[in-house]
Every structure is written in C-alpha cells, then in structure tokens.
Amino acid sequence: MSVDTNNLARLLVLCGRPVPGPEAAEAVRRLVRLGPDWGELTERADAEGTLPLLFKNLEGLGDAVPGNVRRRLRSAYLANLGRSAYKLRALEPFLKAAGTLGLRVAVTKGPRLAWTVYRDLGLRPFWDVDVFVHPSDWAALRPVLDRLGFTESEDPPGLGNMPPRRLDWTYSPYFRKAGLFLEVHFNCLGLHVPIRAEQDFWSSLRPLALAGSKTMMLADEYELCHLCLHAQQHSYRKLIWLTDIAEMASRPGFDWDRLLEICRKEGIQAPVAYGLRLADALWPGTVPRAAGSRLETGLLAGAALRFLWPEAQQVRRRQSIAWPYYLPSFFALWERKSVVAAVRTVTGILFPPRGWMAAARSLPESSPRVYLEYARRLWRPVKLAAERLLGGR
C-alpha cells in the first residue's frame, strides 16, 4: 500500500510547520510507513517553498526515510541556510546606513520571519529582501543605495523620477548587488489603495536586531495583515505563505483586538479573514475560536472568495488559477464603500500609464500594440472566470 495523491498532500501539509505537534508527528510517521513517492514529495515541497521544513519534520525518522532522500533534504536545508546567511551579511551595510541616517526602513516577510518567527535561517527560504520605506525618506535613502553599489532594474520610461506617493502601486523599485536582491515598497500593506492609518503604521514599527544589524520591523498585527494580503495576491500558490500566516497568528501575546481594528479601518477584513481561515483549515487550532468568530468576510465577499480560491483545493494543495494580483485591493474597496476611491483605483489598475504598459511588454511607447495590451489586461480576468466556471478549477 502506498500514499495516494490526497495523502501525499496531507503529508506535505503536516510537514509544513516547524513544530507540528504530537498528533501531527504521529500522522507523519504513519504516512511515511505507507511509502510515499519520495520524488514527487520532495519536488512538490520544493515548489511550495517548504523543502527545509520537510527536512526538519523527517530528520528524526531514521531509516524510515531512504538514505538518498535524507541526503537530498539535508543538502537543501544547508544550502538554504547558507544563502540566507549570505543575504543577511550582504544586507548589513544598507541597514547600518539607513539606521545612521535615522530613516524609517522596516524589513518584512522572509528575513524578518526567518529570524524572529521560525528562528532558524535554514527553515524559511527567501529569494529577495522586502523593505518598507517611508516615502518622505526615499530622497535620502536612494543615494545610499548608489554609494553601496546597488544597481536598479530599469524603470519604465518617465516613472523613475516621479515621487513615490504619486506612484503607489506602479513604483516598487528593485535593486541588486551581487546575490542580494532588494525590493523597496512605499505603499503600506502592499495595496493599490492608500492606507488610512498611515501614521499608526509607521509609529508602530518595532526594533529588530537582524543577524547583528539594527533595523525595524512591522508590529505583528500589521505583519499578519500584510502576509494575508500577499498570499492572496499570489493566489495562495505556495504553502510557505500559508505557513507564514499560521506561524504569525500563533505568536504569544498576539493582539487580536488590534488586528480586528486594523482590518475594519483599512477595509481588509475579508482577505485577512480568508487567509486565516485557510491556515486554520490546514492546521486546525491556528486561529483562536473567539478571534475567528469576530473576523467576518461578509456574504457577497465570502462567496467571491470561495469561488476564487476554494478551500478544498487549498487543503488538497491542488494548483488553482493564478488570479490577478490586484484582487485584494478590490475587496478592500468593496469594504470601504467609497465610489470615488473605487473609480480612481480601478481605473488606475486597469489602465496604467502608457509608458508602464509599453515597458512591461518590451514595446515602444508609440506602438499601436500597447492598445492590444490594454485589451488583454481587461479580458484576462473574464477569461479566467470562465475557465473557473467551466473547468471547476
């Protein structure tokens, strides 16, 4: 008897937390004894970003795991540990310079989680370093990157010199120095709509001692909101993003009242509640019952969320449709109930600047094909919705 597809997904999920708990550990041992397809399991864990976590959860099972698989998993863990340590060392001069100048810079997602939540640089892969920078501090920080030897990826024509506050979602510059990739974000929480409590967001930053460097990080409640929005922007297609949500929600002393206050103020209760719901479906008990009952999606938003990302598919880790990344902003606009904001934001999303659209498709700005790209941008969500209805994906 061997592990079928559903049980393989279950094994993947059970090994998707740093500390799965005694019942989960016993279930892992039972599934391993059935004999999974090790090649498929490691391939899927690699695609889901959880290969190091698979190593941690299987390393104590001895000969129940074939020797070549143990070596493959250990090698993946050590390789990730080395890459992560290198990136944090390479990041030190940037963080030190920003701190010396008193600039508001906050490290988020991968490095912050690996250091403060997973507490093991080898367990949480991250491919680039994401930082939030206060728009008012960008003018002082940009020359620092030049001085340190970072090179910026080419901006679409005319956008690189625009103030960050006018660009919101279109300007998220990407810098590289050797093997370190740095992505700078100005729009709090990564939405396409301005944050309402911007002062609270920045004043709630907390000190972070990151591998010998002093920097800042988001308050846990803002970080969890950001993780839920980010996972939804990418259609929950990597298990590690749901693991992030589960681990952050399980932090001791997490302030659920504050999370609910942020969600209501920013109009993000639906995407945050659904991210937490999916994490709790994968790992029951992730969200305290009292907290979960207060986080609501609303009738129409809940139906839309279930249509776009069916819970059963997420639990079975079946690859679903990759919807446009701007959908969390649509849910936020629905909750905010501002017609003016909705028209302005949706127009900006569906009809970005011509120079941006041309550069995104490597076209001359004067090319008539740019209009075709606008049409495709409008048609894509309709096409995906039809596929979802007809194919049940």
N, C-alpha and C positions, 0 to 999 in steps of 0.2 A: 504493500500500500504506500502511496506517495502523497505528497502535499498537492492538492489541486490549486487552481488559479486563485480561488477565493481565499483559501487558507494561506497561500503564498503572500497575498496582500495583507492578510491578518498578521502573519509573521513579520512582515515589513513594518507594519504599524506598531506592533508590540515592541519592536526593537528601535522605535523611533523616538524614545525618550531616554535621557541619560540615566535616570533611576526609575525603572518601570514599575517597581513594587513587587511583592512576593507572589501574588496571584498571576501577574503578567509573566514573571520569570518562570513559573511552573508551566504556563501555557507555551512559552517559548521552548522549553525543554521537550514538551510533548510533541510539538510540531517538528522539531529537529529530529526526534526519533523516527518520525514518519518518513523522513528522507526527502527534503525539498530539492528542487532543481537548483543547485548552487550557482550555476552560471547565470540563470535568469534572476535569481535573488540578488546577487551582487550587482548585476547590470541595472536592475531596477532601483536598488538602493543608491547606486552612483547617480542615476538620473534624478532621483528625488532629493539628492544632497544629504543623504543620511548614511553613507557608507562608513564613516568613522563611528557613528552610533551603533551600527550593526556590529562592528568590531568589538565595541565595549560590551555589548549585550551577549555576545557569543564567546568571548575570550575565556570564560570560566567553564566552558562545557567540554574542554579537553578533546579526546578522540572522537566524540560525537560529531565534531566538525572535521571534515577531511583536512589533512595537513596542508595541501596546496591552497585551500580556501583560507585557512588560518594565516598563512603567509601573505596571501593577497590582501586580506583585511588589515593585517598589521602594517604592511607596506603602505596602504592607503592612509591609514591613521598617521603614521610617521611623516609621510610626505605632506599631509595637510598641516601637521604641527610645524614642520619646517617652513612652509610657505607663509603661514600666519605669523610666525615669529619674525620672519624676514620683513614682512609688510609693516609690522608694528615698529620695528627698528628703523625702517626707512621713513616712517611717519613722524618720528620723534622731532627732527628739526622743524617741521611745519608746525607741530603743536607747540613747541617751545617758543617759536617766533610769534605765533598768534597770542600765546599767553603773556609774553613780554610786553606786547603792544596793548594788552587788555581788550582784545577783540572777542566778540561773542561768537564762539565756534563750539558746536556740540557734535560729538561723534554718535552715530546712530546705527542701528541694525547689527550687521555681522560682527565687527570688532568689539562693540560695546557688549553684545550678548555673549560672545565667546569668553570675554574677560570677567564679566560680572554675574552672568546667569548660569552658563554652562561650566564656568570656572575651569576650563581646560581648552587651550587654544587648538588642540588637535581634534576636538569633537564638533566644532561649529565652523564648517567651511565658509569663507567669504572671498569673493572674487575681486571686489573693489572696496574702497572705503568711502562711505557716505557721510557727509558732514552737513549740518545746517549752519548757515552763516547769516547773521543779521544783515539785511540789505544795506543798512547805513554804514556797516563796517567793511563792505566789499571794496570800496575805493582804496582803503588802507591795506587790505589783505592781498589784492591782486598783484601788486609789485613784489610782495614777499614770495609768491609762487615763482615769479620770473627769477628772482635772486637765488632761489634754492634749486633752480634748474628744471622746474616742471615745464612741460610744453603742453599747450592746449590743442585739443582737437579742433579742426576747422569749423568755425561758426557759419551758419547760413548768411548770405550777404546782408549787411545792414543791421544784424541783430547784435553783434558783439559789442557795439558801442552804446546800446540802449540801457537805460537804468533798470536794474533788476525788478523794481516794483511795477514797471510797465510791462514786463515780460511774463511774470507769474510762471505759467507752466512751460512756455516756449524756451526759456533760458535756464538751463541747468548745466553749466559748463563742466567739461570733463578734462582732467589733466593727467599727464603720465610722466613718471620719472623712473626709468628702468622698469622693474617689475611691479611698481606701485601705481595703481590707478586711483585717482581721487575724483569723486563726483560731488559737486557743490550744489546745495539746494537752498533756495531763498524762501519758497512758499511753504510755510509751516504745515506739517502733516501731509504734504505732497498732493493736496487737492488742487483743482483748477479754479477754485473759488477762494477768496481771501478768508483767512481765519478771523473770527470775530474777537476772540480773546488773545490777540497777539501779545499784548503786554504781559498777560498771565503766563503765556507760553515761554517767553524769554526770561521772565523773572523767576520761573520755577526751575531753571536749569540747576543741576547739582554738580558738585566737583567729582571728577573721575580721575583716579590715578591709573593710567593705562600703560602697563608694562614700563614703568619708570617715568612716564610723561604725565604732566598735569594738564588736564583739559576739562571739558564739561560734557554732561550727558543730559538727556531729557528726563524729566520726572517719570517714574514708572507708568503712571496713568497716561501721560501723553505718548510714551513709547508704545504702550499696548495699542492705543488708538492707531498710531502710525503703522504698526505691524499688521493690524487687521485690514487697514486700507490698502497697504502694499500687497498683501496676499491676494486681496480681491482684484486689484489692478492687474495681477498676473493670473487670474482665474484659478488660484489655489493649485497650480500645476506642479508645485514641489512640496513634498511632505514636510521638508525642513521649515517652511514658512508657517505651517500649522503647529509644528513643534515649538517654534519661537513663541507663538501665541499661548500655547499651553504652559510653557515654562514661565513666561512673564506673568500670566494670570495666577500662577501658583506661588508667587513670591510672598514671603512672610510679610505681614503688615500692609498688603496691598489695599489701597483706599478705594473701595467700590463706589462709595458715595461720590467721590471726586470724579471717578470715571464717568458715572452717570451724568453728572453736572456738565462735564466737557462735551459728552455726546449730545445732550439736549441743546446746549448753546451753539455748537457747531453744525447741528443737523446731521450727525453721522451715527445716530443710534442704530439704524438698520444695518449698515455694513459692519459695524463693530459687533453688534449682537449676533450677526450671522457667522462671523469669523469665530467667535467664542462658542457658538452652537456647534459648528463643525469640529472644533477642537474637543469639545465635550463628547461628541458622538464617537470620535476616535478613541478618546481616553476618558471614560466616564468618571465624573468627580472632579474634573478640571475646574469647572465653574461652580462656586458655592450655590446651592439651590436658591437661597434668598436673593443673591445677586442676579442670577439668571432670570428669575421671575420678574425683576424690575426692568430688565433690558428688553424692549419690545421692538419688533420690526414694523408693526402696522400691517393691516390686512392686505392692501394692494402691494406694498413694498415686499412683504413676506412672500406673496405669490410670485412676484417677479424674481426674487432671489432663488426660490425653489425651482423656477423654470430655468434660470440661467445656470445655476450650479446645484443640481440635485444632490441631496445629502447622501443618498445611497451610492451614487457614483463616487463621491469623495471618500466614503468609508471603504469602498472596494478598490480605491485608487485607480479607477479607470480614467484614462485621459479624456477630458471633456473639451468642448470648444474653447479656444482662446478668444474670449470676447475683447472688444476694445478696452484699453486701459483706463479710459475716462469714465467708466460706468459708476464708480463710487461717487464721483462728483455729481452725477445725475441724481443719485439717491439723496445726496446732501441738499441739492436744490429742491427736490420734492419736499423734504422735511422743512426747509426754510420758508417755503411758500412765498417767495419774492419773485413776481413776474419779471420785473426789471432785471434782477440778477440772473434769472434763468435765460432770458433772451440774450443778454450780453454774453453769458458764459457759453451757452450752446452755439451761438454764432461764432465765437472765438475758437471753439473746439472744432467745429465742422468746416470753418473757413479760415484757417490760419493764414498768416501773411504769405503773400505770393513768393517772396524770397525764401521763406522757410520751406514751403511746399516744393519749390523747384530744387533746392539743395538736398532735401530729403530723398529725392528721386534722381539726383545727379543730372538735372536738366538745366539748360539755360533759362534764366528768369523770363525771357521773352518767348520761350517756346509755347506754341498752342497746346502742347501735350499737358501742360500744367492744368488746363481746364479738365482734361480727362482724369487727372489725379484727384481733383476735387470731386468729380462724379463718383469715382471709386470709393472715396472716403465716405460719401453719403450712402452708397449702395452696400458697402461691406456689412454693416450691422443687419440690414434687411436680409441679405443673403444668409448670414449666419443663423438668424432667427428661423428662416425657412428650413435650413438644414436641421436645426434642433427639433422643429415640429415634425418634419417628415422622417428624419432618421432616428429620433429618440436618443440622440447622443447626449 
